[in-house]
Amino acid sequence: MVKKLEIIKPVSKKKLGVVGAKELVKETKEKRDCKVLRDPMFVGMDPSFNGFAIVVLDKDANIIEQKLFGSDSKTETEDRLMELEKEFSFIPNIVCLHSVCIEGPSYASQGAFVLQMGALHFIIRIMLKKRGVNYKIVAPGTLKKFVTGKGNAKKDLMLLKVYKKWGVEFDNDNLADAYSLARLALEDYDNGNKQVPEQDSGGKGDKQK
């Protein structure tokens, strides 16, 4: 039987106002810590304004959820960020969520794009940190090396290697990257790393999609 993604219901408000931040983190952590009830979940995120990809795996590497979405390029950056946030805001509420791996921005990018991608990345990081979610930033070159053995692999090679390594076929490189990131989070767990490793410091790589 195929598992379905379970989402924690919104925390109810107290009589005198909204639940405090510390209380919210404690409550969501308790609901995610359910080893007996359900297997841990692992998320890979490939952030982008035009091809944002998310893949959710269980501990057996089954794809429980995958999403590919973008934002309206004709609107202002602030509106695009809010549009994207609506699509990924469910992540901290995933039942039994163990960890999230996020592809980091490319340090080869230039211009206003750098500011825009920086804003998107920190919206994601702040959201996860507020909710006490373990996450790791993975440099593009590090992800490529994990999948192909080469830190400068092209998109087509990534798609091919994902299929050869894990037997999963994608026709979109963003989804393939997100799947690979989720597999990296799962591998950390399988290696006995119950807390995700320190964040990757990053480095040069392909420009963000």
C-alpha positions as CSV (number, residue, x, y, z in Angstrom):
1,M,0.0,0.0,0.0
2,V,1.4,3.4,-1.0
3,K,1.9,5.8,1.8
4,K,0.3,9.2,1.8
5,L,1.9,12.4,3.1
6,E,0.6,13.3,6.5
7,I,0.5,16.9,7.5
8,I,0.3,18.2,11.1
9,K,-2.9,20.2,11.6
10,P,-2.4,23.9,12.4
11,V,-1.8,24.5,16.1
12,S,-4.9,25.8,17.8
13,K,-4.9,29.3,19.3
14,K,-5.0,29.8,23.0
15,K,-7.8,31.8,24.7
16,L,-5.6,34.9,25.1
17,G,-3.8,34.8,21.7
18,V,-1.6,33.0,19.4
19,V,0.7,30.2,20.6
20,G,4.2,31.4,21.3
21,A,7.2,30.6,19.1
22,K,8.8,28.3,21.7
23,E,5.6,26.4,22.4
24,L,5.0,26.0,18.6
25,V,8.5,24.5,18.1
26,K,8.0,22.2,21.0
27,E,4.6,21.0,19.9
28,T,5.6,20.4,16.2
29,K,8.8,18.6,17.3
30,E,6.7,16.3,19.5
31,K,4.4,15.5,16.6
32,R,7.3,14.8,14.3
33,D,9.0,12.5,16.8
34,C,6.8,9.5,16.1
35,K,9.2,6.6,15.5
36,V,6.6,4.1,16.5
37,L,3.7,5.6,14.5
38,R,5.5,6.2,11.2
39,D,8.8,6.0,9.4
40,P,10.9,9.2,9.2
41,M,10.5,11.4,6.2
42,F,13.2,13.1,4.1
43,V,12.9,16.2,1.9
44,G,14.9,17.5,-1.0
45,M,14.4,21.1,-2.2
46,D,15.8,22.7,-5.3
47,P,14.8,26.3,-5.0
48,S,14.1,28.4,-8.1
49,F,11.7,31.2,-9.2
50,N,10.8,29.3,-12.3
51,G,11.3,25.6,-11.6
52,F,11.1,25.0,-7.8
53,A,11.2,21.3,-7.1
54,I,10.4,19.3,-3.9
55,V,10.6,15.6,-3.3
56,V,9.6,13.8,-0.1
57,L,10.9,10.2,0.6
58,D,10.3,7.7,3.3
59,K,13.1,5.6,4.8
60,D,12.7,3.0,2.1
61,A,13.3,5.7,-0.6
62,N,9.7,5.6,-1.8
63,I,8.5,8.9,-3.3
64,I,5.7,10.1,-1.1
65,E,5.3,13.5,-2.7
66,Q,6.8,15.5,-5.5
67,K,6.1,19.0,-6.6
68,L,7.3,21.2,-9.4
69,F,6.1,24.8,-9.5
70,G,7.1,28.4,-10.4
71,S,6.1,32.0,-10.0
72,D,4.7,34.7,-12.3
73,S,7.7,36.4,-13.9
74,K,5.6,39.5,-14.7
75,T,5.1,40.3,-11.0
76,E,7.4,42.0,-8.5
77,T,10.0,39.9,-6.7
78,E,8.1,40.3,-3.4
79,D,4.9,38.9,-4.9
80,R,6.8,36.0,-6.5
81,L,8.4,35.1,-3.2
82,M,5.0,35.0,-1.5
83,E,3.6,32.9,-4.3
84,L,6.4,30.4,-3.9
85,E,6.1,30.4,-0.1
86,K,2.5,29.2,-0.3
87,E,3.7,26.1,-2.2
88,F,6.5,25.0,0.2
89,S,5.1,26.2,3.5
90,F,3.7,22.6,4.2
91,I,7.1,21.2,4.7
92,P,7.6,21.9,8.5
93,N,4.2,20.2,9.0
94,I,5.1,16.9,7.5
95,V,4.5,14.1,10.1
96,C,7.8,12.5,11.2
97,L,9.9,14.8,9.2
98,H,13.5,14.0,9.9
99,S,15.6,16.4,7.8
100,V,15.7,18.6,4.7
101,C,18.5,19.0,2.2
102,I,18.4,22.2,0.1
103,E,20.5,22.9,-2.9
104,G,22.5,26.1,-2.2
105,P,22.8,29.1,-4.5
106,S,25.6,29.2,-7.1
107,Y,28.4,31.6,-6.3
108,A,28.9,32.1,-10.0
109,S,25.6,34.0,-10.3
110,Q,25.7,37.8,-10.7
111,G,23.5,40.9,-10.6
112,A,20.1,41.3,-9.1
113,F,19.5,37.5,-9.4
114,V,21.9,37.0,-6.5
115,L,19.7,39.2,-4.3
116,Q,16.5,37.5,-5.4
117,M,17.9,33.9,-4.8
118,G,19.3,35.0,-1.5
119,A,15.9,36.2,-0.4
120,L,14.3,33.0,-1.4
121,H,16.9,30.9,0.4
122,F,16.6,32.8,3.6
123,I,12.8,32.7,3.6
124,I,13.1,28.9,3.5
125,R,15.8,28.7,6.1
126,I,14.0,31.0,8.5
127,M,10.8,29.0,8.1
128,L,12.6,25.7,8.9
129,K,14.6,27.2,11.8
130,K,11.5,28.7,13.4
131,R,9.9,25.3,13.4
132,G,12.9,23.4,14.7
133,V,13.5,21.4,11.5
134,N,16.9,19.9,10.8
135,Y,18.2,21.2,7.4
136,K,21.4,21.2,5.4
137,I,22.5,23.4,2.5
138,V,24.3,21.5,-0.2
139,A,26.4,23.2,-2.8
140,P,25.5,22.4,-6.4
141,G,29.0,20.9,-7.0
142,T,28.7,18.7,-3.9
143,L,25.3,17.4,-5.1
144,K,26.7,16.6,-8.6
145,K,29.6,14.8,-7.1
146,F,27.3,12.7,-4.8
147,V,25.3,11.6,-7.8
148,T,27.8,11.4,-10.7
149,G,31.2,11.4,-9.0
150,K,32.0,14.7,-10.8
151,G,31.4,18.2,-9.4
152,N,30.9,19.8,-12.8
153,A,28.4,17.3,-14.3
154,K,25.9,18.7,-16.8
155,K,22.1,18.4,-16.4
156,D,21.7,15.5,-18.9
157,L,24.3,13.5,-17.1
158,M,22.6,14.1,-13.8
159,L,19.3,12.8,-15.2
160,L,21.1,9.7,-16.5
161,K,23.0,9.0,-13.3
162,V,20.0,9.4,-11.1
163,Y,18.3,6.7,-13.2
164,K,21.4,4.4,-13.2
165,K,22.1,4.8,-9.5
166,W,18.6,4.5,-8.1
167,G,16.4,3.3,-11.0
168,V,14.2,6.4,-10.9
169,E,13.5,8.3,-14.1
170,F,12.8,12.0,-14.4
171,D,12.2,14.2,-17.4
172,N,12.9,17.4,-15.4
173,D,16.4,18.1,-14.0
174,N,15.0,20.2,-11.1
175,L,13.0,17.2,-9.9
176,A,16.0,15.0,-10.4
177,D,18.1,17.3,-8.2
178,A,15.4,17.5,-5.5
179,Y,15.2,13.6,-5.5
180,S,19.0,13.4,-5.2
181,L,18.9,15.9,-2.3
182,A,16.3,13.8,-0.5
183,R,18.5,10.7,-1.1
184,L,21.4,12.5,0.5
185,A,19.3,13.3,3.6
186,L,18.3,9.6,3.7
187,E,21.9,8.4,3.3
188,D,22.9,10.6,6.2
189,Y,20.2,8.9,8.3
190,D,21.2,5.4,7.1
191,N,24.8,6.1,8.1
192,G,23.7,6.7,11.7
193,N,23.7,10.4,11.5
194,K,20.4,11.2,13.3
195,Q,21.3,14.9,13.2
196,V,22.1,16.3,9.7
197,P,25.7,17.3,9.1
198,E,26.9,20.9,9.3
199,Q,25.9,23.1,6.4
200,D,28.0,22.9,3.2
201,S,30.1,26.0,2.9
202,G,29.4,26.0,-0.9
203,G,31.6,26.9,-3.8
204,K,31.5,27.6,-7.5
205,G,29.0,25.8,-9.6
206,D,26.5,26.2,-12.4
207,K,24.2,29.2,-12.3
208,Q,20.9,28.6,-10.6
209,K,18.0,27.6,-12.8
